[in-house]
């Protein structure tokens, strides 16, 4: 069995953030903005914690993915890395689009008036056209093609930076060791948020999603270069944690004040964009700092959860949408419905993973499962 060094805090963060994704998608059933299935009663107040969670939950995953790429390239050639990314991301994406996502679209079409059985839907129109006009979609799996493309685009640069002690990494290391230096990373994010986002709303379609693509690949790049600085990054987190917490609170509540009391305009737009990226980056730093202090330790729990999180991610939204369809018209109230959705999504995802996927090796590649490895701490 292969032995390797890893940071368990990154494993924990990955598990926690993907776990929050289930809560977030359950919340989407109840909030005012659109989703695939909507509850018969909408709760406007729920939009505030949802917005707070939404701003940093995916950005931190792209940063973590960039960090993981640094470690992956330590023992792989460029060609082997590119091929492994295709297997690990491409196969689950295709399998998910064929097997996992179609039921979500089917339930949505039932709400819109489709009356056929799922078998009729799957064998006749499930792959006709591209969603939303058609039915073929990657829905919540959009993260996978983006990560695959980012990996392929940046891999040559990453390999070079990994093998050479470049002035760029030395400069980054010196920068983050300066007071507030790590907040220089906000500047490229601010340029994208303020200048690109207004013209390219997020679509998750990859080909025309320019703001989301650029913003996310910057974060992916950040993850790699921060890990490349070695201990400097983790030492910086200790110094900046409390400042980041304060700035995160200012960033989010500053946005809330703008949304509630100010009209749109150039000054408001650029101010809101600055508050947003400061909020995103601050909470990312707070989460890394907290996890580094408390979670960088091995456990059987994180080993199991870290392996399960990818199949859970692939499965969860289909289960959530399926349950939501059958309870959407019931007059149960928020708490009972949310409880059923949360427990049902986690429970059914675990049953499918533990009783079926884990026990059938032929299914492992379809859900991105690699063989288990022995690990030791990076302390």
Secondary structure in CASP SS format (residue, H / E / C, confidence):
PFRMAT SS
TARGET T0000
AUTHOR 0000-0000-0000
METHOD secondary structure of the structure
MODEL  1
X C 1.00
X C 1.00
X E 1.00
X E 1.00
X E 1.00
X E 1.00
X C 1.00
X H 1.00
X H 1.00
X H 1.00
X H 1.00
X H 1.00
X H 1.00
X H 1.00
X H 1.00
X H 1.00
X H 1.00
X H 1.00
X H 1.00
X H 1.00
X H 1.00
X H 1.00
X H 1.00
X H 1.00
X H 1.00
X H 1.00
X H 1.00
X H 1.00
X C 1.00
X C 1.00
X C 1.00
X C 1.00
X C 1.00
X C 1.00
X C 1.00
X C 1.00
X C 1.00
X C 1.00
X C 1.00
X C 1.00
X C 1.00
X C 1.00
X C 1.00
X C 1.00
X C 1.00
X H 1.00
X H 1.00
X H 1.00
X H 1.00
X H 1.00
X H 1.00
X H 1.00
X H 1.00
X H 1.00
X H 1.00
X H 1.00
X H 1.00
X H 1.00
X H 1.00
X H 1.00
X H 1.00
X H 1.00
X H 1.00
X H 1.00
X H 1.00
X H 1.00
X H 1.00
X H 1.00
X H 1.00
X H 1.00
X H 1.00
X H 1.00
X C 1.00
X C 1.00
X C 1.00
X C 1.00
X C 1.00
X H 1.00
X H 1.00
X H 1.00
X H 1.00
X H 1.00
X H 1.00
X H 1.00
X H 1.00
X H 1.00
X H 1.00
X H 1.00
X H 1.00
X H 1.00
X H 1.00
X H 1.00
X H 1.00
X H 1.00
X H 1.00
X H 1.00
X H 1.00
X H 1.00
X H 1.00
X H 1.00
X H 1.00
X H 1.00
X H 1.00
X H 1.00
X H 1.00
X H 1.00
X H 1.00
X H 1.00
X H 1.00
X H 1.00
X H 1.00
X H 1.00
X C 1.00
X C 1.00
X C 1.00
X C 1.00
X C 1.00
X H 1.00
X H 1.00
X H 1.00
X H 1.00
X H 1.00
X H 1.00
X H 1.00
X C 1.00
X C 1.00
X C 1.00
X C 1.00
X C 1.00
X E 1.00
X C 1.00
X C 1.00
X C 1.00
X C 1.00
X C 1.00
X E 1.00
X C 1.00
X C 1.00
X H 1.00
X H 1.00
X H 1.00
X H 1.00
X H 1.00
X H 1.00
X H 1.00
X H 1.00
X H 1.00
X H 1.00
X H 1.00
X H 1.00
X H 1.00
X H 1.00
X H 1.00
X H 1.00
X H 1.00
X H 1.00
X H 1.00
X H 1.00
X H 1.00
X H 1.00
X H 1.00
X H 1.00
X H 1.00
X C 1.00
X C 1.00
X C 1.00
X H 1.00
X H 1.00
X H 1.00
X H 1.00
X H 1.00
X H 1.00
X H 1.00
X H 1.00
X H 1.00
X H 1.00
X C 1.00
X C 1.00
X C 1.00
X C 1.00
X H 1.00
X H 1.00
X H 1.00
X H 1.00
X H 1.00
X H 1.00
X H 1.00
X H 1.00
X H 1.00
X H 1.00
X H 1.00
X H 1.00
X H 1.00
X H 1.00
X H 1.00
X C 1.00
X C 1.00
X C 1.00
X C 1.00
X C 1.00
X C 1.00
X C 1.00
X C 1.00
X C 1.00
X C 1.00
X C 1.00
X C 1.00
X C 1.00
X C 1.00
X H 1.00
X H 1.00
X H 1.00
X H 1.00
X H 1.00
X H 1.00
X H 1.00
X H 1.00
X H 1.00
X H 1.00
X H 1.00
X H 1.00
X H 1.00
X H 1.00
X H 1.00
X H 1.00
X H 1.00
X H 1.00
X H 1.00
X C 1.00
X C 1.00
X H 1.00
X H 1.00
X H 1.00
X H 1.00
X H 1.00
X H 1.00
X H 1.00
X H 1.00
X H 1.00
X H 1.00
X H 1.00
X H 1.00
X H 1.00
X H 1.00
X H 1.00
X H 1.00
X H 1.00
X H 1.00
X H 1.00
X H 1.00
X H 1.00
X H 1.00
X H 1.00
X H 1.00
X H 1.00
X H 1.00
X H 1.00
X H 1.00
X H 1.00
X H 1.00
X H 1.00
X C 1.00
X C 1.00
X C 1.00
X C 1.00
X H 1.00
X H 1.00
X H 1.00
X H 1.00
X H 1.00
X H 1.00
X H 1.00
X H 1.00
X H 1.00
X H 1.00
X H 1.00
X H 1.00
X H 1.00
X H 1.00
X H 1.00
X H 1.00
X H 1.00
X H 1.00
X H 1.00
X H 1.00
X H 1.00
X H 1.00
X H 1.00
X H 1.00
X H 1.00
X H 1.00
X H 1.00
X H 1.00
X H 1.00
X C 1.00
X C 1.00
X C 1.00
X C 1.00
X C 1.00
X H 1.00
X H 1.00
X H 1.00
X H 1.00
X H 1.00
X H 1.00
X H 1.00
X H 1.00
X H 1.00
X H 1.00
X H 1.00
X H 1.00
X H 1.00
X H 1.00
X H 1.00
X H 1.00
X H 1.00
X H 1.00
X H 1.00
X H 1.00
X H 1.00
X H 1.00
X H 1.00
X H 1.00
X H 1.00
X H 1.00
X H 1.00
X H 1.00
X C 1.00
X C 1.00
X C 1.00
X C 1.00
X C 1.00
X C 1.00
X H 1.00
X H 1.00
X H 1.00
X H 1.00
X H 1.00
X H 1.00
X H 1.00
X H 1.00
X H 1.00
X H 1.00
X H 1.00
X H 1.00
X H 1.00
X H 1.00
X H 1.00
X H 1.00
X H 1.00
X H 1.00
X H 1.00
X H 1.00
X H 1.00
X H 1.00
X H 1.00
X H 1.00
X C 1.00
X C 1.00
X C 1.00
X H 1.00
X H 1.00
X H 1.00
X H 1.00
X H 1.00
X H 1.00
X H 1.00
X C 1.00
X C 1.00
X C 1.00
X C 1.00
X C 1.00
X C 1.00
X E 1.00
X E 1.00
X E 1.00
X E 1.00
X C 1.00
X C 1.00
END
